[in-house]
Amino acid sequence: MPNLNKVMLMGNITRDPEVRYTPKGTAVTDISLAVNRSYSLDDGERREETTFVEITYWGRQAEVIGEYMKKGRPLYVEGRLQLDQWEDKNTGQNRSRLKIVGENFQFLGGRDGNSGGGGGQQQPYQQSAPPQQQSAPPQQQAAPPQQNYQQAPPQQQSSPPPQQQQPTGYEPIQDDDDDIPF
């Protein structure tokens, strides 16, 4: 029987992330995401509800979120559900909590914290080999690194492909008029 444990959410971070480290040196950060839902009742009245979700990130992902994310910033999250169970020390009762273990994320909005208009992270962050660090000249301030740490293979320059012969009676489409509004 197939199984699937996948969560995808978009929302706003409710507090500044704090990165902690395990005794073995692995970074971990817990964030809370506020996810809003708007709906209408039968009589047309609009309602909005907010769900708060706890998410844990590990390793380099935890460090990147801790460095670049702040309270109120929008974030896209992919992860899996995990059930935590423990015994309450005060009452002795068994307790449980469902949370998300983050596997990928994508920054939304611009670098200045705006949630409008698309800027910011374009590819989801996926855990991979750490990037090679290059130091910036002392007079310049280094820009934040791109969050997609997968390195692309080097581009090879080649001559343009030869133009193919068009069948007789056909003219190639000339699309010089760019009517895209952005």
C-alpha positions in Angstrom: 0.0 0.0 0.0 1.5 3.4 -1.0 2.1 6.1 1.6 2.6 9.8 1.2 3.6 12.3 3.9 4.0 15.7 2.2 3.0 19.2 3.4 3.1 22.4 1.4 2.3 25.7 3.1 2.6 29.4 2.4 2.3 31.9 5.2 4.1 34.5 7.3 6.7 33.9 10.0 5.3 34.8 13.4 8.6 35.4 15.3 12.3 35.9 14.4 14.0 32.5 14.0 16.6 31.6 16.5 19.3 29.1 15.4 20.5 26.6 18.0 23.1 23.9 17.7 23.1 20.3 18.9 26.1 19.0 20.9 27.4 17.5 17.6 27.2 20.9 15.9 24.1 20.5 13.8 22.1 23.7 13.4 18.3 23.6 14.2 15.7 26.3 14.2 12.0 26.2 15.0 9.7 28.6 13.3 6.0 29.2 13.5 4.0 30.0 10.3 0.7 31.8 10.3 -1.5 30.5 7.4 -4.6 32.5 6.6 -7.8 31.1 5.1 -10.7 33.3 3.8 -14.1 32.0 3.2 -17.8 33.1 2.8 -20.7 31.9 4.9 -24.0 30.9 3.2 -25.4 34.4 3.9 -22.4 36.0 2.1 -20.5 37.1 5.2 -16.7 37.0 4.8 -14.7 35.2 7.5 -11.0 34.7 7.9 -9.2 32.2 10.1 -5.6 31.8 10.9 -3.8 28.5 11.6 -0.4 28.5 13.4 1.9 25.7 12.4 5.3 24.8 14.0 8.1 23.9 11.6 11.6 22.6 12.4 14.5 23.0 10.0 17.9 21.3 10.4 21.4 21.9 9.0 22.2 24.5 6.5 18.5 25.2 5.9 18.2 26.3 9.6 21.2 28.6 9.3 19.8 30.3 6.1 16.4 30.8 7.6 17.9 32.2 10.8 20.1 34.6 8.8 17.6 35.9 6.2 14.1 35.5 7.7 12.4 37.8 10.2 9.0 38.1 11.8 6.2 38.9 9.3 8.2 37.7 6.2 6.3 35.4 3.8 7.7 31.9 3.3 6.8 28.8 1.2 7.4 25.5 3.1 7.6 21.9 2.0 8.0 19.2 4.6 6.6 16.2 6.3 4.4 15.6 9.3 5.9 14.2 12.5 4.2 13.2 15.7 6.1 14.1 18.9 5.0 12.2 22.0 6.2 12.7 25.6 5.1 12.4 29.2 4.2 15.6 31.0 6.6 16.0 34.0 4.0 17.9 36.1 0.9 15.8 35.5 2.3 12.5 34.3 -0.1 12.5 31.4 1.0 11.4 27.9 1.1 14.3 25.5 1.5 14.6 21.8 1.9 17.3 19.1 1.8 17.1 15.3 4.5 19.3 13.7 6.3 19.7 10.4 9.9 18.8 9.7 10.9 21.2 6.9 12.6 19.7 3.9 12.6 22.6 1.4 11.6 26.3 1.4 11.4 29.2 -0.8 11.6 32.9 0.2 8.6 34.9 -1.1 8.4 38.7 -1.6 11.3 41.1 -2.1 14.5 41.4 -0.1 13.1 44.4 1.8 10.3 42.3 3.3 7.6 43.3 0.9 5.3 40.4 0.0 4.3 42.0 -3.3 5.4 41.4 -6.8 7.5 38.3 -7.1 11.1 39.3 -6.3 13.3 37.4 -4.0 14.0 33.6 -4.1 13.0 32.0 -7.4 14.1 28.4 -6.8 13.3 26.4 -3.7 16.2 25.7 -1.3 17.2 22.1 -1.3 19.8 20.6 1.0 23.0 20.0 -1.0 26.7 20.5 -0.8 27.7 23.8 0.7 28.6 26.6 -1.7 32.2 27.6 -2.1 32.8 30.9 -0.4 34.5 33.7 -2.2 35.5 36.8 -0.3 34.4 40.2 -1.6 36.9 43.1 -2.0 37.2 45.0 1.3 35.6 48.2 -0.1 32.4 46.4 -1.3 29.7 44.9 0.9 28.9 41.3 -0.1 25.4 40.7 -1.3 23.4 37.9 0.3 24.1 34.6 -1.5 21.5 33.1 -3.8 19.5 30.5 -1.8 19.7 27.8 -4.5 22.9 26.1 -3.7 22.8 23.6 -6.5 25.6 24.6 -8.9 24.9 24.7 -12.6 27.3 23.0 -15.0 29.6 25.5 -16.8 28.1 26.8 -20.0 29.9 25.8 -23.2 30.1 28.4 -25.9 29.2 27.1 -29.3 28.3 28.5 -32.6 24.6 29.0 -33.2 22.8 26.1 -34.9 22.6 26.4 -38.7 19.3 27.8 -39.9 17.0 25.1 -41.3 15.5 25.4 -44.8 11.9 26.4 -44.6 9.5 24.4 -46.9 8.5 26.4 -49.9 5.4 28.5 -49.5 6.1 29.2 -45.8 7.5 32.3 -44.3 9.1 32.3 -40.8 7.1 34.1 -38.1 8.6 37.5 -37.2 7.6 38.1 -33.6 9.5 41.4 -33.1 6.5 43.0 -31.3 6.9 42.1 -27.6 3.4 42.7 -26.1 4.2 41.2 -22.7 3.4 44.0 -20.2 6.4 43.5 -18.0 
